[in-house]
Amino acid sequence: MAGVPRTFIANCTVGGRVMCADNKRSHTVKKLADFDGVSLYPSAMKRLGELGGYLMGAPKVWTKDTDLSKVDGYFLKIMVNSLGKRYKFPVTRVKDDKGGCHWTNDLVDQEIFVDRFTLEDLVKHSKITYTILQGYYFNEGRNPKIDETISTLFSERLRIKKADPNNPMQLIIKLMMNSSYGKTGLKPIDCDVKYVSPNKKTNFIQNHFNHIKCGTDMPNGQSRIELYKEIDTHYNRQQCACEILSMSKVIMNEVMCLAEDIGADIEYTDTDSMHIDFDKVDGLADAFRVKYGRELVGKQLGQFHVDFDDLAKDGGEVWAKESYFLGKKTYIDELTDEKGNKGYHIRMKGIPGKCIAAKVKAEYNDDPLLLYKDLYEGKPVKFDLKSGGNCCFKTGKDHYISTVETMTRTVCFPLVLKETHTNKRKHEEDEIFEVAEADEECSEEEEK
């Protein structure tokens, strides 16, 4: 599809949920497990296939006479009238004025875009009431082929990994499965690049002058010319991409909402995983079996497993004994196992692991928890992005590659409150505040 329907459905498309509990930083010495979903997007495609598969046919415009219970799928803009239950990890998000995603329970009087599965989850878990404002629906059936296809690929990957874990073919199949989702939601390509020889340059400019964005002379004499590309004919399968993402969150919501209902604390989530109370996993699996009639823990599509890969283990259990969760994709776990081995699971958006290790060694006595403690307390920490053997390169439009001599980034989580654009209420600022200090070699984009 293309045009207005594609753009409307793109507004209903929501990426992975990445957040701390209640959108607040935390420090815990609780025993935590990293509870991962098995191949979340392939699992979502398989579940979608079991429910009928991908939507077929053209979208129709919703009217007040449309009975949505009798159609195959729909994409709507709604007004939320009430919300009956709040969760530490809300079911959906709203966008602020800058396009940022804010996962929030403050949905009342908000206009949000939803598809069938997101709306069903909002009603099921958050107990919302709503008014439909506008939308599209599909009523020409579904294609279930994706169930067979993704199951075959997943089984083949398991067979190859079991025979030889180092066989790169299993990684290729993994990419094929994930690309089966990614291909459906390609963004418009608004720029076209042409390389023109010197003897054709003048004619090319005369013929395309009203489409030229910019040009660069190459070392070999050719010219690299960027042209504006029309996007009104951009086609993709946005309805498939939207439902895959929504189904992936249905899978996560089943686990996370149930965990909260039974008192199994979750501290952090990143798309397909969660940091959850280690001792409550078995109880969660029992409750899940009772409620949904399926096994939660396992290695098959749609299941979850406890897994920390950062500490070498001999088949024993590994857990986090102390953790700092600062914001999206910025946290640390101190790991241990049954034999008392020690390790770390470290993430910091925008800062390479080598630079973190160098900073810890130079200023924190080889204890990364002290670094995250400073950040947790709101102290700014400056990182040299060329430390620890890390390299920074700059590639120009003339294809010359040069090294950046100096580049630093300061990370800070201020202990201040700010007013959000979406609901005009006070929330703790948990986003990374980054300042890049660079020499004149860096572009304006790199400095930002």
N, C-alpha and C positions, 0 to 999 in steps of 0.2 A: 504494500500500500504506500501511498504518497500523499502529499498535500496536507490539508487541514485534519483529516482523520488520523494520519500518522503523527502529527504534532500533538493532537489532543491525547492520544493513547500514550505518547512519550511522557506526558505529564503524570500519567498514572504509574509509570515505571519507576520503582524505588530500588536502589542498590542495597548492599548489605548493611545491617545494623551494627555499628561500631560505637560503643559507649561504656562508661562506667555506670554502676548502679546509681540511679537517681541523678545521673549527670554530675556526680561529685567525686572528687579524688578521695582515695582512701588508703590507709595503711593497716595491714592485718597480719597477725601472727597465727592465723587459723590454718589448719591443714586443708589445702586446696588441691583439687584435681583439675587437669585440663581435659575437659569433656568435649571431644571433637565429633562432628557429624561425618559420616563416611561419604566422601565424594558428594557434597551437598547439591551442586547443580545437576549432575547426572541423576541423583536421587530424586530431585524435583521433576526432572523430565520423565523419569519412570513413573512417579506418582501421577503426573499429569496424564501419561499414557493409560494408566489404569482407570482414570476417570473419564476417558474418552479420547484424549490426545489433543492435538493442535486444532484450533478453530479453523473452519473452512468457510469460503464464501466472502462476500463483501459486507462491510459494516452498514447497518441501517441506523438512521437517526432516531433516538429515543423520543417518545411522546408520552403524555400522561395516560394514554390508553394502553401502553405497552405493559404486558404481564411478564415481568422479569423472571418469574418462577418457571416459565415455559420456554425460555430461550437457552442457548448453549453457553453464552458468555456475554459480559457487558463491561463497559468502561464508563465511569460516571464522574461528574462533579457534584458533590453533595454539600449540604450545610449540616453540621453536627448540632443537634438540639440539646442533647444531654449525654452524660457519660456516667455509667453506674459503677465502674470499678477502675481503680488506678493501679498501675504496675510500676515497679522499679525500672523495668525495661519495656517501655510503651510499645504498643502493637504497630503504630505507624508514626510518620513524621510530618512536620510542616516545614515549608521553606521560608527563610527570612528574605529581606529585601535584596540581599546580595546573592541569593541562590543557594545558600548553605542549608544543610539538613539539620533540623533540630528535632530529636526524638522526644516527644512530650505527651503528657496526659492532658494538657490544656487545649482541648479540641473544641470545647463548646463555643458556638458562634463562629467557628472557623469554617472556611470553604476549602475542602480538600478533594483531591482526585483519587479515585479508588477503582480497582477492578473487582471482579466477582469474588475472588478468594480473599482479598484484603478486607472487603466489606463484610464477608461472612465471619472473618476472624474478629473484626471490630465488634460485631454484634455478639459473637460467642464469648469472647474473653472480656472486652471492655464494656459490654452491655450498653452500647450507644443507641440513641434514636436519631433519626436523620430525615432530611428532606432532599429529594433529588432535584437538582437544578437543570442539568442537561447531560447528554451522553450519547453513546453508540452501543448497539447490541448486535450479536451474531446469532443467526438461527438456521444455519445450513449444515449443521452437524460438525463432527470432529473427526480427525484422522488419527487413529490409534497406533500407527506404525512406529512411533518413537519409542514405545514400550519395548518392543522386540529388538529394535536397533541398539538402544542404549544398554539393555541387558546383555546382549551378545558381546558388545565391546567391553563391558565391565568384566564379564566372565573370562574373556580372552586375556585381559590384563592380569587377572588373578592367576590364571594358568601360567603365564609367562613369568610373573614375579616368583611364584612358587618354585619353578624350575631353575631360575637364575635371577636373583634380585638385582644384579648389576646389568641385566640386559636392557639397553636403552629403548628397546621396542615398547616396553611397558610405559615409559614416559611419553612416547609418541602417542600411544593410545589414550593416555590421560589428557594430552593436549587436544586430541581429536574430540573427546567427550566434552571438554570445556568449551572448545570452539563451536560445538554444536549449539551451544547457547549464544556465544559471543557473535556469531555470524548473523543471528536473527535481528540484532539490535544495533547494527552499524550506524554511526552518526553521519550526517551529511558531510561530504568532502567539498569544501568551498573554494579550494585552490588547486590549480593545475600547473605543473612545472614542465617547461619545454627547454631543451638545449638546442641552441641555434648556432650554426657555423657563421664565420665572419661575412662570407659572401651572400648570405641570405638574411642577415640581421636587419638591414634597412627595409626590405620588403615585408619581413615579418612584423616589424613595428608598425608600418603603414597599414597592414591588414588587420592588426589586432590592437590598435592603439587605445580603443575604448574599453578593453578588457585587461590591460596590463596593470598589475599591482606594483611590481618592482622588478629590477633586473640587476645582475651581477656579472662582471667580466671574469671569466675563468682563466687560470694560468695557461691552459692550452689554446687560448684564443677564442674559444667558444663563449657564448653568453647564456647564462642561466636566467630565464625569464619566468616570473610567476604571473599567472593569469587568474582573474576572478572566474569562478565556475558557477554556472546556474545550478541552484539546488531545488528548483520547483519540480524537477523530475526525479528527485532522490527517492528510491524505493527501498524498503526493507520489510522485515516481518515483525514489526513492532508489537503486534498483538501476541506473538509467540514469546518474544523476549520478556514482555511484561508479566505474562502468566507464569513463566519459569521462575522469575525472581519472586513473585508473590507466593508460589508454591514452596519455594525454598524457605520463606519466612513462616509459612504454615507449619512446616516440619519443625522449625526452631521454636515457634510459639507453643506447639503442643508440649514440648519438653520444658521450656522456660516458665511458662505460665503455671504448669502443673507443679514445678519445683517450688515456685513462690507460694502456691496454695498450700503445700504440705510443709513449708518452713525450711526448705533446703536453700540456703543462702547462695546467691550468685553475685560475684563481685565485679565481673567484667565480661563483655562479649565482643567478639570480632567475627562477624558474618556467619561462620560455620562452627564456632567453638565458644565455650564458656568456661570461666573459672568458677567452680562450684565446690561446696563443702564436700570434702572427700568421703567423710563417713556417712553422707546422706545419699550417695549414688545408688546403693543397693535398695534403699527404701523408695527412691524415685523410680527405679526399674520395676519394683513391685506395684507401685501405684499406677504406673504407665500401663502395665499388663492388665490391671483391673479395668482401667478407664477405656483403653483403646484396643485391647485384645491382641496386642502384638508385643514381641520381645524388643526392648529398647537397646540393650547392650549386645554388640556383635560387630562383625566386619562386613556385613552385607549392605546393599543400598538401602537407605532409610534408617539405618541404625547408628548408634553412637559408641565410642570407645574411649577409655581413659588413656591418655598418651602424652608424655613429656619426652621429646626426642633429644633434649639438650644434655641429658646425663646418660652416659654409657651404663647399660644395665644387663644383667644376666637372667632375664626373664622375671625379675622381681618387680615389685611395685615402686613407683616413683611419685613423689608429691612435693608440693611447695609448702615450706614451713613458715616463710615470711615473705610478704609481698607489698609492693607499692604500686598503686594504680593512679596515674596522674591525669590521663586524658586519652583521647583516641590514639591508639597504636603507640602508646608510651607507658611502659610498665616494666617491672622486674619481679621475678620469682627466685628466691633462694631454694634450691632443690635438695632433696635428700632421698635415700632409699632405705630398704630394710637393713643394709649393711653399714649404714652411716656415711656413705659416699656423699660428696658435696658438689654442687654445680649451680649454674645460673641460667635462667631463661630471660633474655634481655631484649627489649624492643624500644626504639625511640625514633619516631618519624622524623626524617630529614637528617639524621646523623648516622653515618656508617658505623658498623660494629667495631672496625679497627680504630676509629677515632674515639669511641667510648672507652675501649680497652686502654688506649694510650693515656687518656685523661685520668682514668682510675689509677693507673700505675704511677703517674706523675704526681697526683695531688691527693689521692684518697687511699693510699697505703694498700692498694690492690683489693679494696673492698667496695664493689659497685653499689652496695646498699647505702653507703654514706653519700654517694653522688645523688642517688634518688631521694635520699632524706633531705638534702639541701633543696632539691627541686620541689619536693613536697611542702617544704616550709616557705616557698615563694622566692627563694634566692635565685638570681640569674647565674647561669653557668655558660661560660664561653668555650666553644670547641674550635680547634684548628682542624679544618676539613682535609688537611694534607698530612695530618699526624698518623702515626702507626703504620706507615707504608701505604696509606691511601693516596690515590692520584686523582687530580681534577683536570679534566680536559675541556677545551672549548673548540667547537667545530664551526667554522665560518661558512657562509653561503657559497664561498669560492672553494669549499671542500678542504681548505687547509685546517689541520688539527694542531693546536698548540696547548701547552700545559699552562695552567693558571698558577702563578707563583705564590700568591697569598689569598686565602679565602677562609674566613671565620664565620661562625654562626653562634649567636647567643640564644639560649633557650630559657624561658622563664614561664612559670605558672603563677601569675599575680594573685595575691590573696585579696581580691577586690570583687565587688559585685557590680554588674552592669545590667542595663535594661535591654532586653532583647527586642528585635524588630517585630517579632511575631505576635507576642501577647502583652507587651508592655509591662511585664512583671520582672521582678528581680531574680536573677539566677546567678549562681557562682560561675565565674568564667573558667572553663576547663579546657579551652582550646590552646594549642601551642602558640606562644608569642615568639616569633622568630625575627631576628635582625641579622642580616648578612652584612658583614663589613669586608669589602674587597678592594683590591687595587684597581687601577684604571683599565687593566686587562679584561675585567669582567663586564658583561653586558648589563644593561639596565634590568633585564628580566632576571639574570642571575643574582643581582644585588637584592631585588625584591624577595 
